[in-house]
Amino acid sequence: MKHPLLLTTLLSILLPVIAAEPVALFDGKSFAGWEGDTGTVWRIEDGALTAGSLTVKQEKNNFLATVKEYADFDLSLKWRLEGTEGFVNGGVQFRSQRIPDHHEVIGYQADLGAGYDGALYDESRRKKMLAQPDKELLAKAQKPLGEWNDYRIRAEGPRIQIWLNGVQTVDYTEAEPGIEMTGIIAVQIHGAATSVVQYKDFVIEAL
């Protein structure tokens, strides 16, 4: 090889772009890298971001969000949900933004709970399900309420894919122009329910 030093230099520049290292979004013990109603709505229990109560109703939606924004990524995490009454539900927001002077966020959501496990919802924007598994597929992936579940969310350009407990439930391609392709990641507790939701083991790989 005539130019080994040049080749080594080029590889050192290109490799980080080609293969970004997966990183943790949550350290399991602090809210570093996150912002929201910490100490009032959100707390850390058993190494998980936790919100809600089984005795007191959560009146409105609430979101804990990353301070950093992400565009194309592959994200994995675990979630657990339990509840006694109301719309027992949560979700993982991505390519989202907080609505100024409001408790809501706007953007894509990997939904969970209330029969919507593994579905893709458009929170506070089109306000509708964009894609969701049929009953037979959901039955293969779904676990009983109160058990830990695995979520994998991959956003690459206009294509969004979701896996629930290793089963792909969504493969959606955005066709509408003007939809934001970057934004925060956030976790939700849904209002109008007496429930507890937990999230942990976040690992993200930038694409």
N, C-alpha and C positions, 0 to 999 in steps of 0.2 A: 504494500500500500504506500502511495507516494506522500499522502498528507494525513497521517494519523492524528496529528494535533488538531487540524481543521475539522476532521470528522468527529472527534471527541467533543469539540466545542459546539458543533451543530447539534449533536445528540443531546447535550446538556440543556440546550435552548428548547428543543422540540419536545423532548420526552415529558416534561411537566404539563404541556398543553395536550399531548395525546392521552396521558393517563394520570388524571388527578387522583391523589390519594383520598380514600374515604375518611371523613372526619366526624367526630361526635358533635351533636348540636346541644346536648345537655349532659352536664357532668354528674348528675344524680344526687347533688347535694346543695346546689345554689342556683339562683336565677341568672347567673352570668350569661350574657348573650340574649336574654329575653326581657321583654317589658310588658307591663300590664298591671292588673289589680293584684299585685303580690301582697300577701299578708291579710287581704280582705276576702277575695274570692279564691285565689290560687295559693296553694301551699305545696310543700314537698313532703311526701309520706312514702316510706319504704323505697326510696330511690326513684320515685315517680312524681311527675307533675300532676297534682290532684286538685279537684274542685268539687264542690257540692256536699250534700248531706242527705242521709236517709230519714231525717226527721224534720228538716226545714226545707221548704220549697225554694228553688232557684227561680226568681221572678222573671229575669230576662237573660237573653244570650250574653255570654261573656267569652272573651278571647285573650289568650296569652300568646304573644307574638315574638318572633325573632327580630333583633335589631338590624340584622343583615338581610338583604334581598338576594333572591336566587332566580335564575332563568331556566336553563336546562340542567336537569339533575336526576339522580336516582336515589330515592330516600327510603329507608326502612325504619320501622319503629314497632313498638308493641303498645296495645291499648286494652283497657278493661272498663266495662260499664256495668253498673247495677242500679236498680231503682225500684221504687214501690208504687209510684203513681205519676200520672201525667205523661208528657211526651219525653220519654227517657231516651236521650239522643246526645250525640256529640259529633265531632268531625275534625278533620285535618285540612286546614286552609293552605293553599299555595298559589303562587303568582297573584297575590292578593294585596290589598291596601286597606288601612284603617280609614273609615269615613270620618272626616273632621268633626269634632264636637258631637260625636255619636258613639254608642256602645257597639255598633255593628262594624264588620269589615265587608269588603266586596271582593269577589273573586271565586276561583275554583275551590271546591271542597270535596275531599274523599269522605263521604258520609259514613255514619255508623250509628246503630241503634234504631229502634222504632220500625224495624223491618227494612231499613235502608243500608245494611252492611254491604260494603263493596261497591256502592253506587257513587256516581259523580254528579254533584249538585252545583248549581251556579248561585252562590250566596249573594243576596242583595243586588243582583245585576239583572239577569234574566229570570231569576227566582223559579227555576224549574230543574228537574232531573235531566241531565244531558245524556246519561247512559247508566244502565243498571242491569244486573244479572237477572235472568229468569228464575223462577222458583226452584226448578230442578238443579240449576247450577249453584244457586245460593245454598241450597240444602247440603251440597257437598262441601262447601267452604265454611259454613257458619258453625260457631260454637255456642253453647248455652250462655245466657246472660250471667255475667259475673266471672267468666273465665278470661284469661289473657289471650289476645289475638295478635297475629302478625299482619302488618300492613307493609306493602311495598308500592311506592308511587314513582312512576317514571314519566318525566315531562321532557320531551325532546322536540323542539320546534312546535308545530301544531298538533303533534301526536301525544296523547296522554293515555297511559296504561296503569291499571290498578290490579294488584294481587291481594287476595284475602286468604291468609293461612295457606299460601302456596298455590292457590287456584286463581287464575286470571279471571276477573269479573268485568273489566272494562278495557276496551281498546277503541278509543275515541279520537277522531281527527277534527280539530276546530276548523270550520269553514267560514265563520262569520268574520268579516274584516274589522279591524280596530280593537280586537280583544287583547288586553295586556299580556305580554309574554314574559314578564318578570314581576317579582314582588316578594313580599314577606311569606314566611311559613308561620302558621298559627294553629293552636289547638283550641277547641271549643267545648264549653258546657252549654247545653241548650236550656233555655228558660221554660217556664210553665211545667216543671217537673220536680219531684223529690228523688234525686239521683246523685250518684257519685261516679265521676269519670277520672281515669288515670292514663297517663302516657309516659313511656320510658324507652330507653335503648335506641335513641335516635342516631342513625348513621347516614350521612349524606355524601354522595360522590358527585362532584360537578362534572358535567359532560362537555 
